Amino acid sequence: MNANTKNAKLDLHLHRRAFHHVAKVNPGMTVACEEGLVWVTEANNPQDYMLRPGKSMVIRKRGDVLIEALSDAEVSIIHQN
């Protein structure tokens, strides 16, 4: 790992049925579910993802990402710099 590489991490608490929109995401961003259950939709990807605690996904394409909490949830968003 390059010592000059830094990751920006955003921790979110989402109440049930709340949404979080991340605009113009670059490939490599990670969405991690810490608690609860979340639904993740990635622009230009016909497949949606459901994440449970301990599960994560890496965004593969540039575009918007929508995260919906199906229950109260804790989510981490990690941007690669």
Rosetta blueprint (number, residue, H / E / L):
1 M L
2 N L
3 A L
4 N L
5 T L
6 K L
7 N E
8 A E
9 K E
10 L E
11 D E
12 L E
13 H E
14 L E
15 H L
16 R L
17 R L
18 A L
19 F E
20 H E
21 H E
22 V E
23 A E
24 K E
25 V E
26 N L
27 P L
28 G L
29 M L
30 T E
31 V E
32 A E
33 C E
34 E E
35 E E
36 G L
37 L L
38 V E
39 W E
40 V E
41 T E
42 E E
43 A L
44 N L
45 N L
46 P L
47 Q L
48 D E
49 Y E
50 M E
51 L E
52 R L
53 P L
54 G L
55 K L
56 S E
57 M E
58 V E
59 I L
60 R L
61 K L
62 R L
63 G E
64 D E
65 V E
66 L E
67 I E
68 E E
69 A E
70 L L
71 S L
72 D L
73 A E
74 E E
75 V E
76 S E
77 I E
78 I E
79 H E
80 Q E
81 N L
